[in-house]
Amino acid sequence: MKLGVSLYSYQQSHFFKELTLEDQIREVGENLPGADGIEIVDEMSLRYPDPGEDFVRQWHGWMERYGTVPVTMDVALDVLQFRDHVMSTEEAVERLERDIRLAKRLGFANVRVLSACPFDVMAGALPLAENLDIRLGKEIHQPMRLEGQQVSEIIEHIERTGTKHMGIVPDFGIFGFRPSEVLLAQYERRGAKAEASAASVDLSALLRSGSAPFDLSDIINHTAGNLRVAFKQFINDGTCVPEMKAVFSVLKAFAEERVPRPGELDYIVVAEAIMQSNTSLETMRDLAKHVISCHGKFNYMSEIPGRPGQYQDIAIDYKGAIGALVKGGFDGYINSEYEGQRYFQDRTRAEMMDEVDQVRRHHEMLRRLTGVGIPAEAQ
């Protein structure tokens, strides 16, 4: 197994112009023992869609100078980029093909598409990916599960065609089992009741154990963003698409039982419980051979009580997920992806999280769980 960083982790420092792209690469190469992998979001890190030949030469120079490796380039799919129509499947394929060519110029081995990218678009661009020896991976992001159609259609295509250039990019958020403490703290700063946070954690535990008062199977193919918007509408006017109604009705009742005089924000906090995928570790083990790379998602690394200098994300089952990947024979990259800074953006700059420190803490945990970067005699 190998370790790296998605430079998306440094988005806040990038935005405030505190870390240049070279600074971010240097941090990975010089300050994270055992790590050399670089993952980028193209439109964040580059002058997209064509950064120019001078930049390409500079990029390869940085890789050599800091001993880093281009692992995965993350690409989006702005289907509304045209002023007069929604992008067609053919146009989407053309854009993905352009991104594949850019990834090749920069030396990336993989291109990650968003979880919402239609399978037909991936399949349409696959011949070029095969020709250029670039692997296409779809991000599997909470509340999606590994057991859903968006994974099965990829696996079926691989088994039918034998392609080596398509797979999945699991986001470790799918192994989350409760809302992050920093997310709940932000909700409470906005006025949510502490009882709502407690109810969300309790419901998450019920869902994980299989004893919740509803089944999430009808809604697992929806994105977390869509579920949040839909539940807010349901709270306000009682309407939603049919497959969501049963879950939303029981969820609303659960909140009203646990939270005194719940307001809109309290309902929303309780609903964070249904954003947990609770995906199967056994499925992860079985699908490990189809994993292109992994997003090591985390939202806050806190020190483990009684173990100074050792850290954990209390909301994500890292030990279980890494163990499943090891058992499945995965030997690719886990790239840290810090997203917790968004839960501090209601505060002053001085109170916001230090992204560099959070990623360093994350790599302490990854080294400890994987053994990567730790001398044999110290293991």
DATAHU-V752708 format. One record per residue. N is the residue number from 0. RES is the residue in one letter. PHI is phi in radians with two decimals (* if undefined). BURIAL is + if it has 9 or more other C-alpha atoms within 8 Angstrom, else -. D_LAST is the distance of its C-alpha to the last C-alpha in Angstrom with 2 decimals. Layout:
N|RES|PHI|BURIAL|D_LAST, N|RES|PHI|BURIAL|D_LAST
This chain:
0|M|*|+|15.50, 1|K|-2.22|+|16.53, 2|L|-2.12|+|17.04, 3|G|-2.71|+|20.33, 4|V|-2.44|+|22.93, 5|S|-1.38|+|26.37, 6|L|-1.18|+|28.58, 7|Y|-1.00|+|30.47, 8|S|-1.03|+|27.93, 9|Y|-1.80|+|29.89, 10|Q|-1.03|-|33.29, 11|Q|-1.20|-|34.56, 12|S|-1.13|+|33.82, 13|H|-1.14|+|35.31, 14|F|-1.09|-|38.39, 15|F|-1.41|-|38.95, 16|K|1.05|-|38.55, 17|E|-1.57|-|35.83, 18|L|-2.24|+|33.48, 19|T|-1.35|-|34.94, 20|L|-1.03|-|33.49, 21|E|-1.11|-|32.32, 22|D|-1.01|-|30.72, 23|Q|-1.14|+|28.70, 24|I|-1.14|+|27.56, 25|R|-1.05|+|26.76, 26|E|-1.02|+|24.61, 27|V|-1.15|+|22.43, 28|G|-1.24|+|22.33, 29|E|-1.87|-|21.87, 30|N|-2.12|-|20.14, 31|L|-2.16|+|17.51, 32|P|-0.95|-|14.54, 33|G|1.44|+|13.90, 34|A|-1.80|+|17.12, 35|D|-2.51|+|20.38, 36|G|-1.41|+|22.33, 37|I|-2.12|+|25.66, 38|E|-2.13|+|27.70, 39|I|-2.29|+|31.13, 40|V|-1.68|+|34.09, 41|D|-0.96|+|36.86, 42|E|-1.31|+|39.54, 43|M|-1.48|-|37.38, 44|S|-1.64|-|36.08, 45|L|-2.10|-|38.96, 46|R|-1.39|-|42.73, 47|Y|-1.55|-|43.11, 48|P|-1.65|-|44.37, 49|D|-2.31|-|44.75, 50|P|-1.30|+|42.88, 51|G|1.60|-|44.83, 52|E|-1.18|-|44.07, 53|D|-1.08|-|43.42, 54|F|-1.14|-|40.59, 55|V|-1.02|+|39.17, 56|R|-1.13|-|39.11, 57|Q|-1.10|-|37.54, 58|W|-1.01|+|34.85, 59|H|-1.13|+|33.85, 60|G|-1.14|-|33.98, 61|W|-1.10|+|31.49, 62|M|-1.02|+|29.08, 63|E|-1.22|-|29.36, 64|R|-1.12|-|29.31, 65|Y|-1.78|+|26.16, 66|G|1.14|-|24.24, 67|T|-1.90|+|24.41, 68|V|-2.26|+|25.41, 69|P|-1.24|+|28.09, 70|V|-1.78|+|26.68, 71|T|-2.40|+|29.08, 72|M|-1.83|+|32.45, 73|D|-1.52|+|33.58, 74|V|-2.16|+|37.33, 75|A|-1.82|-|39.85, 76|L|-2.61|+|43.20, 77|D|-1.40|-|45.97, 78|V|-1.24|+|48.64, 79|L|-1.87|-|51.04, 80|Q|-1.21|-|50.95, 81|F|-1.58|-|54.55, 82|R|-1.35|-|57.35, 83|D|-2.01|-|59.52, 84|H|-2.89|-|57.32, 85|V|-1.39|-|53.98, 86|M|-0.97|+|52.00, 87|S|-1.39|-|52.74, 88|T|-1.03|-|50.23, 89|E|-1.11|-|51.44, 90|E|-1.16|-|50.99, 91|A|-1.13|+|47.48, 92|V|-1.08|+|46.61, 93|E|-1.07|+|48.06, 94|R|-1.16|+|45.97, 95|L|-1.11|+|42.74, 96|E|-1.09|+|43.77, 97|R|-1.08|-|44.30, 98|D|-1.16|+|40.79, 99|I|-1.10|+|39.39, 100|R|-1.11|+|41.29, 101|L|-1.14|+|39.98, 102|A|-1.03|+|36.36, 103|K|-1.11|+|37.08, 104|R|-1.04|-|38.59, 105|L|-1.62|+|35.48, 106|G|1.49|-|33.11, 107|F|-1.27|+|31.50, 108|A|-1.55|+|30.37, 109|N|-2.33|+|31.02, 110|V|-2.16|+|33.63, 111|R|-1.78|+|33.05, 112|V|-1.73|+|36.22, 113|L|-1.17|+|36.69, 114|S|-1.07|-|36.69, 115|A|-1.50|-|40.47, 116|C|-1.17|+|41.10, 117|P|-1.08|-|43.42, 118|F|-1.02|+|42.29, 119|D|-1.03|-|45.53, 120|V|-1.23|+|44.52, 121|M|-1.04|+|41.20, 122|A|-1.11|-|43.09, 123|G|-1.16|-|45.77, 124|A|-1.59|+|43.42, 125|L|-1.03|+|41.31, 126|P|-0.98|-|43.54, 127|L|-1.17|+|42.98, 128|A|-1.02|+|39.21, 129|E|-1.14|+|39.26, 130|N|-1.12|-|41.50, 131|L|-1.66|-|39.27, 132|D|1.03|-|35.98, 133|I|-1.99|+|34.80, 134|R|-1.63|+|33.11, 135|L|-1.68|+|34.63, 136|G|-2.27|+|32.59, 137|K|-1.58|+|34.05, 138|E|-1.21|+|32.17, 139|I|-1.84|+|31.84, 140|H|-2.05|+|32.20, 141|Q|-0.97|+|32.75, 142|P|-1.57|+|34.95, 143|M|-1.04|+|34.99, 144|R|-2.12|+|33.20, 145|L|-1.17|+|31.79, 146|E|-1.50|+|34.57, 147|G|-1.49|+|37.38, 148|Q|-1.09|-|39.95, 149|Q|-1.16|-|38.44, 150|V|-1.58|+|35.48, 151|S|-1.08|+|37.56, 152|E|-1.19|+|40.07, 153|I|-1.24|+|37.43, 154|I|-1.08|+|35.90, 155|E|-1.08|-|39.46, 156|H|-1.17|+|40.33, 157|I|-1.08|+|37.32, 158|E|-1.19|-|38.18, 159|R|-1.32|-|41.87, 160|T|-1.80|-|41.61, 161|G|1.38|-|38.42, 162|T|-1.08|-|37.51, 163|K|-1.83|-|34.07, 164|H|-2.06|+|34.74, 165|M|-2.44|+|34.73, 166|G|-3.04|+|32.14, 167|I|-2.20|+|30.67, 168|V|-2.14|+|28.55, 169|P|-1.14|+|27.19, 170|D|-1.64|+|27.09, 171|F|-1.10|+|24.51, 172|G|-1.04|+|27.48, 173|I|-1.23|+|28.55, 174|F|-1.76|+|25.74, 175|G|-1.24|+|27.15, 176|F|-2.24|+|28.62, 177|R|-2.86|+|30.52, 178|P|-1.13|+|32.02, 179|S|-1.12|+|29.93, 180|E|-1.09|-|30.86, 181|V|-1.33|+|31.90, 182|L|-1.15|+|34.26, 183|L|-1.14|+|35.88, 184|A|-1.12|-|36.23, 185|Q|-1.14|+|38.07, 186|Y|-1.02|+|40.37, 187|E|-1.19|+|41.20, 188|R|-1.12|-|42.05, 189|R|-1.46|-|44.43, 190|G|2.05|-|46.11, 191|A|-1.22|+|44.38, 192|K|-1.40|+|44.45, 193|A|-1.07|-|41.42, 194|E|-1.11|+|42.60, 195|A|-1.18|+|42.13, 196|S|-1.10|+|38.46, 197|A|-1.11|-|37.99, 198|A|-1.13|+|39.93, 199|S|-1.14|+|37.79, 200|V|-1.15|+|34.56, 201|D|-1.12|-|36.37, 202|L|-1.14|+|37.72, 203|S|-1.03|+|34.33, 204|A|-1.13|+|33.07, 205|L|-1.12|+|36.19, 206|L|-1.12|+|35.68, 207|R|-1.14|+|32.09, 208|S|-1.50|-|33.30, 209|G|1.41|-|36.30, 210|S|-1.99|-|38.81, 211|A|-1.24|+|40.10, 212|P|-1.39|-|43.90, 213|F|-2.72|-|43.82, 214|D|-1.95|-|42.25, 215|L|-1.59|-|40.76, 216|S|-1.05|-|41.26, 217|D|-1.35|-|44.37, 218|I|-2.11|-|42.78, 219|I|-1.24|+|39.29, 220|N|-1.56|+|40.60, 221|H|-1.53|+|41.77, 222|T|-1.29|+|39.78, 223|A|-1.04|+|38.73, 224|G|-1.08|-|41.29, 225|N|-1.17|-|44.06, 226|L|-1.13|+|43.29, 227|R|-1.10|+|43.43, 228|V|-1.13|-|46.74, 229|A|-1.16|+|48.18, 230|F|-1.21|+|47.36, 231|K|-1.07|+|48.87, 232|Q|-1.11|+|52.01, 233|F|-1.08|+|52.10, 234|I|-1.09|+|51.95, 235|N|-1.41|-|54.77, 236|D|-2.36|-|57.15, 237|G|1.37|-|55.88, 238|T|-1.86|-|55.58, 239|C|-2.97|+|52.76, 240|V|-1.18|-|52.40, 241|P|-0.94|-|53.04, 242|E|-1.21|-|49.54, 243|M|-1.63|+|48.21, 244|K|-1.09|+|50.98, 245|A|-1.08|+|49.81, 246|V|-1.12|+|46.33, 247|F|-1.12|+|47.76, 248|S|-1.13|-|50.46, 249|V|-1.23|+|48.14, 250|L|-1.06|+|45.67, 251|K|-1.09|+|48.56, 252|A|-1.12|-|49.70, 253|F|-1.04|-|46.21, 254|A|-1.09|+|46.17, 255|E|-1.21|+|49.68, 256|E|-1.31|-|48.76, 257|R|-1.78|+|45.82, 258|V|-2.08|+|46.97, 259|P|-1.20|-|50.25, 260|R|0.79|-|52.61, 261|P|-1.14|+|50.00, 262|G|-1.69|-|50.70, 263|E|-0.97|+|49.73, 264|L|-1.16|+|46.46, 265|D|-1.11|+|45.51, 266|Y|-1.02|+|46.04, 267|I|-1.11|+|43.89, 268|V|-1.12|+|41.01, 269|V|-1.05|+|41.18, 270|A|-1.16|+|41.26, 271|E|-1.05|+|37.81, 272|A|-1.09|+|36.59, 273|I|-1.44|+|37.96, 274|M|-1.48|+|35.95, 275|Q|-1.46|+|32.82, 276|S|-1.32|+|32.36, 277|N|0.88|+|30.62, 278|T|-1.26|+|29.88, 279|S|-1.42|-|28.49, 280|L|-1.18|+|24.84, 281|E|-1.13|-|26.31, 282|T|-1.14|+|28.43, 283|M|-1.07|+|25.53, 284|R|-1.05|+|23.88, 285|D|-1.20|-|27.26, 286|L|-1.70|+|27.93, 287|A|-0.97|+|24.61, 288|K|-1.20|-|26.34, 289|H|-1.75|+|28.87, 290|V|-1.46|+|26.56, 291|I|-1.39|+|27.32, 292|S|-2.82|+|24.78, 293|C|-2.17|+|23.75, 294|H|-1.59|+|24.82, 295|G|-1.41|+|22.07, 296|K|-1.09|+|24.85, 297|F|-2.70|+|24.41, 298|N|-2.05|+|27.07, 299|Y|-2.93|+|25.54, 300|M|-1.77|+|22.15, 301|S|-1.86|-|22.57, 302|E|-1.23|+|20.41, 303|I|-1.23|+|19.05, 304|P|-0.96|-|21.32, 305|G|1.38|-|19.97, 306|R|-2.29|-|16.65, 307|P|-0.97|-|17.74, 308|G|1.45|-|16.22, 309|Q|-2.04|+|14.80, 310|Y|-2.27|+|17.21, 311|Q|-2.64|+|18.75, 312|D|-1.78|+|21.85, 313|I|-1.25|-|23.60, 314|A|-1.82|+|25.86, 315|I|-2.23|+|23.66, 316|D|-1.46|+|21.52, 317|Y|-1.20|-|18.53, 318|K|-1.06|-|16.26, 319|G|-1.16|-|19.12, 320|A|-1.15|+|20.03, 321|I|-1.16|+|16.74, 322|G|-1.06|-|16.40, 323|A|-1.15|+|19.98, 324|L|-1.13|+|19.50, 325|V|-1.09|+|16.67, 326|K|-1.09|-|18.95, 327|G|-1.45|+|21.80, 328|G|1.51|-|20.31, 329|F|-1.22|+|20.33, 330|D|-2.26|-|18.81, 331|G|-1.60|-|20.72, 332|Y|-1.69|+|20.37, 333|I|-1.82|+|19.77, 334|N|-1.86|+|21.88, 335|S|-0.97|+|21.90, 336|E|-2.35|+|25.42, 337|Y|-1.47|+|26.37, 338|E|-2.19|+|29.76, 339|G|-1.25|+|29.96, 340|Q|-1.03|+|32.09, 341|R|-1.13|-|35.11, 342|Y|-1.52|+|35.00, 343|F|-2.10|+|35.71, 344|Q|-1.40|+|38.49, 345|D|-1.62|-|41.17, 346|R|-2.01|-|40.21, 347|T|-1.27|-|40.81, 348|R|-1.01|-|38.72, 349|A|-1.15|-|37.40, 350|E|-1.60|-|36.17, 351|M|-1.25|+|34.43, 352|M|-1.18|-|30.69, 353|D|-1.50|-|28.89, 354|E|-1.10|+|27.57, 355|V|-1.05|-|25.43, 356|D|-1.14|-|23.68, 357|Q|-1.10|+|23.32, 358|V|-1.18|+|21.70, 359|R|-1.08|+|19.26, 360|R|-1.09|+|18.38, 361|H|-1.06|+|18.11, 362|H|-1.26|+|15.63, 363|E|-1.04|+|13.38, 364|M|-1.14|+|13.52, 365|L|-1.08|+|13.28, 366|R|-1.08|+|10.11, 367|R|-1.16|+|8.54, 368|L|-1.45|-|10.40, 369|T|-1.85|-|10.12, 370|G|1.45|+|6.92, 371|V|-1.22|+|9.84, 372|G|1.43|-|10.14, 373|I|-1.88|+|6.65, 374|P|-0.97|-|6.67, 375|A|-0.94|-|5.34, 376|E|-1.21|-|5.64, 377|A|-1.63|-|3.81, 378|Q|-1.42|-|0.00
